[in-house]
Amino acid sequence: LWNVAKGKTQFQKLCCTSVYRAKDSKGRRTNVTCVTFHPSGRQFALGTSCGSIQIWNATKVGLRPDSVIYDAHGSTARGSSRAIHCLVYNVDGTKLASRSYCVSEDDD
């Protein structure tokens, strides 16, 4: 996380003792491809390379997300999950939009 203070032109790294670890449906670590904060600031959503969308509590570090959608955009023609590339909440935080895309003509 980075803190952007008013009037400053540099980012300051926030220090923390805990790290959020995104995992796939089999419990293996997966790469985070995008992140967006809920308008309230109390939670954030992660998009992952394994195709999951994970909602985490931003006020406390936990071992597991509050909720997860695995394989959110379905699978490719070859059976692998589509990575999530973009997430955004609407203004009041009641909806979350996500985007993935095909990387080759072999994908559906």
N, C-alpha and C positions, 0 to 999 in steps of 0.2 A: 504494500500500500504506500501511496505517496501523498503527502500533504502539500497542497498548494495554498500558501498564505497570501493574503492581500498585500499588494505592493511589492512582492518579492518576485524576482525573475528566475530564481532557481528552485528546483525541487529539493525537498528535504526528505530523506528516507526515514520512515517511522520505524522505531525499534520494537521488536516483539520477541517473545520467548516461545511462541507456538505457531505452527504452520497448518493451514488447511490442506489436506491431502485428498485430491479427487481420485476415486477408484471406479473401475468398471463393474459390471454386474457379477463378475467372478471374484471381486475383491482385489484385483491387481491395480496398481497405480496407473493412471492415464494422464495424458497431457491436457492442460487447460488451453483452449483456443480463444476464448473470449470471456469477458466478465462485464456485468452491469449491476449497478446498485439500485435497489428499490428506492422510490422517491422519499420514503420515510427515513432511509439510511439504516434501518434495523436489520435488513437482510440483503443478500446479493445473490445473483444467479450466475452459475458457471456453465459454459458450453465446453464440451470435451471432444477430443479426437476420436473417442469410441462411440460418439453419437448420443451421449447422455446430456441432459439438462439437470443441474443440481441446484437446489435452493438452500443456502446456508444462512445461519444466524450470524450477523456481523457484530453482535454485542458480546458474544462468548464463543470461544473456540471449542468445537466439539470434534469427536472422531468421525461422526457421520452427518451428512446433510439432513435438514429437516424434511425434505422430499426430493425424489428423483424420478425422472422419466428416462428409462433406458431405451436406446434405439429410437429416439424421438422422431426421426424422419425416415424410418424404414431402412432397408438394406439395399445394397447395390446388386446388380445382376450376378456378381461373383460372391454374394453372401456376406460381404463386410458392411459394417455400419457406416453411415454417412456422418462425417465430422460436422459439428456445429460451428459455424463461422461468424455468426452475429446474433446478439440478443439485445432487446430493448424493452423496457417497461413503458406502458402508456403513462400519461401525466399523473393520474391518481393511483397508479400501481395495481389496478385490478386485472390487467392483462399483460402477458409477456409474449412478445413476438420473437420467433427464432428463424434462422436461415441456414440452410446447407446447400451445397450444389454438387453436381456431378463433375468429376475430374477427367473423365474420358468418355468416348462414344460408346464404350462397352457397358457403361452404367445406365440404369434406367432412370 
